[in-house]
Amino acid sequence: MSSVSSNIVLKCQDLHVEFKIRKYFRSYTIKALRGVDVSLSEGEILSVVGESGCGKTTLLRTVAMLYQPSRGRVVVLGRDLTNRPKT
Protein backbone atom coordinates (compact mmCIF):
# COMPACT_ATOMS: atom_id res chain seq x y z
CA MET A 1 0.00 0.00 0.00
CA SER A 2 1.40 3.38 -1.04
CA SER A 3 1.28 6.48 1.14
CA VAL A 4 1.37 8.71 -1.95
CA SER A 5 -1.81 10.71 -2.52
CA SER A 6 -3.49 10.82 -5.92
CA ASN A 7 -3.77 14.64 -5.82
CA ILE A 8 -1.93 15.87 -8.90
CA VAL A 9 0.15 18.96 -8.10
CA LEU A 10 1.98 19.32 -11.44
CA LYS A 11 0.90 18.27 -14.90
CA CYS A 12 2.66 19.15 -18.15
CA GLN A 13 0.92 18.04 -21.33
CA ASP A 14 2.52 17.97 -24.79
CA LEU A 15 5.00 20.66 -23.76
CA HIS A 16 7.00 22.24 -26.59
CA VAL A 17 9.52 25.07 -26.26
CA GLU A 18 11.10 26.67 -29.30
CA PHE A 19 13.58 29.52 -29.42
CA LYS A 20 13.70 31.80 -32.46
CA ILE A 21 17.29 32.83 -33.11
CA ARG A 22 18.46 35.60 -35.41
CA LYS A 23 22.08 35.84 -36.31
CA TYR A 24 23.16 38.43 -38.82
CA PHE A 25 20.65 38.12 -41.67
CA ARG A 26 19.58 34.55 -40.91
CA SER A 27 16.96 33.23 -38.55
CA TYR A 28 16.32 29.72 -37.35
CA THR A 29 14.42 27.83 -34.66
CA ILE A 30 15.89 25.67 -31.93
CA LYS A 31 13.46 23.04 -30.62
CA ALA A 32 14.41 22.66 -26.94
CA LEU A 33 11.45 20.55 -25.77
CA ARG A 34 9.18 18.42 -27.93
CA GLY A 35 6.08 16.71 -26.58
CA VAL A 36 7.05 16.44 -22.91
CA ASP A 37 4.44 14.92 -20.56
CA VAL A 38 4.99 15.03 -16.79
CA SER A 39 2.57 14.28 -13.98
CA LEU A 40 3.52 14.63 -10.33
CA SER A 41 1.21 13.72 -7.45
CA GLU A 42 1.32 15.02 -3.91
CA GLY A 43 4.04 13.22 -1.95
CA GLU A 44 5.97 12.09 -5.03
CA ILE A 45 9.52 13.09 -5.89
CA LEU A 46 10.55 13.71 -9.48
CA SER A 47 14.09 13.38 -10.73
CA VAL A 48 15.03 14.56 -14.21
CA VAL A 49 18.28 13.17 -15.53
CA GLY A 50 19.98 13.31 -18.89
CA GLU A 51 23.02 14.41 -20.75
CA SER A 52 24.08 18.01 -21.16
CA GLY A 53 21.82 19.92 -23.54
CA CYS A 54 18.85 17.55 -23.39
CA GLY A 55 16.39 20.10 -21.95
CA LYS A 56 16.41 19.58 -18.16
CA THR A 57 16.87 23.27 -17.34
CA THR A 58 14.45 24.34 -20.08
CA LEU A 59 11.79 22.07 -18.57
CA LEU A 60 12.34 23.55 -15.09
CA ARG A 61 12.26 27.13 -16.37
CA THR A 62 9.09 26.42 -18.35
CA VAL A 63 7.34 24.89 -15.32
CA ALA A 64 8.39 28.00 -13.34
CA MET A 65 6.98 30.08 -16.24
CA LEU A 66 10.31 31.79 -16.85
CA TYR A 67 9.92 30.51 -20.42
CA GLN A 68 6.60 30.57 -22.25
CA PRO A 69 5.81 27.22 -23.87
CA SER A 70 5.34 27.29 -27.64
CA ARG A 71 2.67 24.63 -27.30
CA GLY A 72 1.14 22.53 -24.54
CA ARG A 73 0.03 23.18 -20.99
CA VAL A 74 1.52 23.57 -17.53
CA VAL A 75 -0.99 23.00 -14.72
CA VAL A 76 0.05 23.54 -11.09
CA LEU A 77 -2.42 22.78 -8.28
CA GLY A 78 -5.26 22.80 -10.80
CA ARG A 79 -4.34 26.18 -12.32
CA ASP A 80 -3.40 26.33 -15.99
CA LEU A 81 -0.38 28.66 -15.96
CA THR A 82 0.00 28.76 -19.74
CA ASN A 83 -3.10 30.85 -20.35
CA ARG A 84 -2.56 33.47 -17.66
CA PRO A 85 -2.62 37.12 -18.69
CA LYS A 86 0.78 38.81 -18.57
CA THR A 87 1.21 41.51 -15.93
N, C-alpha and C positions, 0 to 999 in steps of 0.2 A: 504494500500500500504506500502510495506516494504522499508526501506532505505538501507537494506543490499545488497551489490553487490553479483553477482554470481561468482566472481573470486575466485577460490579455492586456498587458500594459504598453506593448509596442508592436505595431504591425506595419511592415513595409510591403507594398504590393507592386510588382512589376516596375521597380525603381530603375530609372534611367537618368544618367547625368552626362551631359555633353558640354564641352567647352569649345567655344568658337575662338579661334586664334587668328590674328592677322599679323603677318610679318612682311614688311615692305609692301609690295603690291599683291601679295597672295593671301588667301584666307583658306583655312581648313578647320575641320572639326575633329576633336579628340573625344572618343567615346570612353569615358572613365568607368561608368557602371552600365550594365545592360541586363535588364530583367531580373533584378535582385528581389527575392522574397525572404522576409524575416518575420518571425512571430515569436514574441517573448512573453511568457506568462508570469504572473506575480510569483516571486520566490525562485524563479529560474535564474541561472547565470549564463551569459552568452560570451563565448570566446570567438574572436575572428582572427584567423591565422592565414598566412599566405606569404608569398615572396614579395620582395620590394616592387612597388609599382602595380600591384594587383587591385588596388581600390579600397583598402582597409580604411585609410584616413578619409577618403572621399565619402565612404558610407557613413562614418561617424559625423562628419561635418554636415552631411545632408540630413541625417536624423536630428541633429541639433539646429537645423534650418539656417546654417551658415552658408550653405549652397542651396539654391532652388533646384529641385529636380526638373529635368526636361520632360519627364513623363512618369506616371505612377503616383502612388500615395504614401504618405507617412502619417500614421495614426498613433497618437500617444494618449493613453487613458481615455479612449473614445473620441478624442478630438482630432479631426482631420487638419493637420498643420499645413498641408500643401495648398489649401484654398483660402487661407487667411488673408485679409486685406493688409497691404503694407502700410506701416506707420512711419 
